[in-house]
């Protein structure tokens, strides 16, 4: 059976995948930007975002502990949407000619990071604040894996080779 690689697809399909990756990246990095706006990029800011800071008299912005319903909504929506994002990018990576170990890593690591990140956020919310470091590390790993996958995919799409069919 002949292997099919992403770079071997017709130009219109490669162009569509490229457009998809651009739009997906806009959405992904908008989410990362939102995390920055909530001060959740630091361990202490992340804890404050979910557990509040009502006990601090000098807080610049008053934050309250998230309710169980809010936490379920945050975890539910993020786990589902990120799983879908990484499933699609994983499939595309699976059809890319790259080192097998890198391919497997980029296909599996994001799912591990999703569980560690959002499971960790839930544990932080429950009061296990030491998990904040795991959340930060897994979030960074997930973002690096996403960037690496997208860069590899763009390098394999061969979009500079336009439509040669007439």
C-alpha positions as CSV (number, residue, x, y, z in Angstrom):
1,X,0.0,0.0,0.0
2,X,1.4,3.4,-1.0
3,X,1.8,6.0,1.7
4,X,0.0,9.3,1.2
5,X,1.8,12.4,2.4
6,X,0.4,15.9,2.9
7,X,2.9,17.4,0.4
8,X,1.6,15.0,-2.3
9,X,-2.0,16.3,-2.1
10,X,-3.4,18.5,-4.8
11,X,-2.7,22.2,-4.5
12,X,-6.3,23.1,-3.6
13,X,-6.3,20.7,-0.7
14,X,-2.9,21.9,0.5
15,X,-4.1,25.5,0.2
16,X,-7.2,24.7,2.2
17,X,-5.2,23.0,4.9
18,X,-2.9,26.0,5.0
19,X,-5.9,28.3,5.4
20,X,-7.3,26.1,8.1
21,X,-4.0,26.2,10.0
22,X,-3.9,30.0,9.8
23,X,-7.4,30.4,11.1
24,X,-6.9,27.7,13.8
25,X,-3.7,29.5,14.9
26,X,-5.5,32.8,15.2
27,X,-8.0,31.1,17.5
28,X,-5.4,29.2,19.5
29,X,-3.2,32.3,20.1
30,X,-6.3,34.4,20.9
31,X,-6.9,31.9,23.7
32,X,-3.3,32.2,24.8
33,X,-3.6,36.0,24.8
34,X,-6.7,35.7,27.0
35,X,-4.7,33.6,29.5
36,X,-2.2,36.5,29.6
37,X,-5.0,39.0,30.2
38,X,-6.2,37.0,33.3
39,X,-2.7,37.0,34.8
40,X,-2.8,33.2,34.6
41,X,0.7,32.9,33.1
42,X,2.3,33.0,36.5
43,X,1.7,30.4,39.2
44,X,0.3,32.9,41.7
45,X,-1.9,34.6,39.0
46,X,-3.2,31.2,37.9
47,X,-4.2,30.3,41.5
48,X,-5.8,33.8,41.9
49,X,-7.8,33.4,38.7
50,X,-9.5,30.2,40.0
51,X,-9.5,30.7,43.8
52,X,-9.9,34.5,43.9
53,X,-8.1,37.1,45.9
54,X,-10.9,38.4,48.1
55,X,-8.5,38.0,51.1
56,X,-6.1,40.6,49.7
57,X,-6.9,44.2,50.6
58,X,-4.4,45.6,48.1
59,X,-5.6,43.7,45.1
60,X,-5.7,45.8,41.9
61,X,-8.6,43.7,40.6
62,X,-11.0,41.8,42.9
63,X,-11.4,38.2,41.9
64,X,-13.7,35.6,43.5
65,X,-13.3,31.8,43.7
66,X,-14.9,30.2,40.7
67,X,-18.1,28.3,41.4
68,X,-18.4,24.5,40.7
69,X,-20.5,25.3,37.6
70,X,-17.9,27.8,36.2
71,X,-15.1,25.2,36.7
72,X,-17.1,22.5,35.0
73,X,-17.8,24.8,32.1
74,X,-14.2,25.9,31.8
75,X,-12.8,22.4,31.9
76,X,-15.5,20.9,29.7
77,X,-15.2,23.4,26.9
78,X,-11.4,23.5,26.9
79,X,-10.8,19.8,27.1
80,X,-13.3,19.2,24.2
81,X,-12.1,22.0,22.0
82,X,-8.4,21.4,22.5
83,X,-8.8,17.6,22.0
84,X,-10.4,18.4,18.7
85,X,-7.7,20.8,17.7
86,X,-5.0,18.4,18.5
87,X,-6.8,15.5,16.9
88,X,-6.9,17.4,13.6
89,X,-3.3,18.6,13.8
90,X,-2.3,15.1,14.9
91,X,-3.9,13.5,11.8
92,X,-2.1,16.1,9.6
93,X,1.2,15.4,11.3
94,X,0.5,11.6,10.8
95,X,0.5,12.3,7.0
96,X,3.7,14.3,7.1
97,X,7.1,12.9,6.2
98,X,9.0,13.5,9.5
99,X,11.1,11.6,12.0
100,X,8.8,8.9,13.5
101,X,9.7,9.7,17.1
102,X,8.9,13.4,16.6
103,X,5.7,12.5,14.8
104,X,4.5,10.3,17.6
105,X,5.5,12.9,20.2
106,X,3.6,15.7,18.4
107,X,0.6,13.4,18.0
108,X,0.4,12.2,21.7
109,X,2.0,14.9,23.9
110,X,-0.8,17.5,23.5
111,X,-3.4,15.0,24.9
112,X,-1.2,14.4,27.9
113,X,-0.8,18.2,28.4
114,X,-4.5,18.7,28.1
115,X,-5.2,16.3,31.0
116,X,-2.3,17.7,33.1
117,X,-3.3,21.3,32.5
118,X,-7.0,21.1,33.1
119,X,-6.9,18.3,35.6
120,X,-4.3,20.4,37.4
121,X,-6.5,23.5,37.2
122,X,-9.2,21.5,38.9
123,X,-6.8,20.3,41.6
124,X,-5.6,23.9,42.2
125,X,-9.3,25.0,42.5
126,X,-9.7,22.2,45.1
127,X,-6.9,23.7,47.1
128,X,-3.8,21.7,46.0
129,X,-1.8,24.8,45.0
130,X,1.5,23.0,44.5
131,X,0.0,21.6,41.2
132,X,0.2,25.1,39.8
133,X,3.7,24.4,38.6
134,X,2.6,21.3,36.7
135,X,-0.2,23.4,35.1
136,X,2.2,26.0,33.9
137,X,4.7,23.5,32.6
138,X,2.1,21.4,30.8
139,X,0.5,24.5,29.3
140,X,3.9,25.6,27.9
141,X,4.5,22.1,26.6
142,X,1.1,22.1,24.9
143,X,1.8,25.4,23.2
144,X,5.3,24.4,22.1
145,X,3.9,21.2,20.6
146,X,1.2,23.2,18.8
147,X,3.7,25.6,17.3
148,X,6.1,22.8,16.3
149,X,3.3,20.9,14.6
150,X,2.0,23.9,12.7
151,X,5.5,24.9,11.6
152,X,6.3,21.4,10.4
153,X,2.9,21.2,8.6
154,X,3.6,24.5,6.8
155,X,7.0,23.3,5.8
156,X,5.5,20.1,4.3
157,X,2.5,21.7,2.5
158,X,4.8,23.0,-0.2
159,X,2.5,26.0,-0.8
160,X,5.2,27.7,-2.8
161,X,4.6,25.1,-5.5
162,X,1.4,26.4,-7.0
163,X,-1.2,24.5,-8.9
164,X,0.6,23.0,-11.9
165,X,-2.4,21.4,-13.4
166,X,-4.4,23.1,-16.1
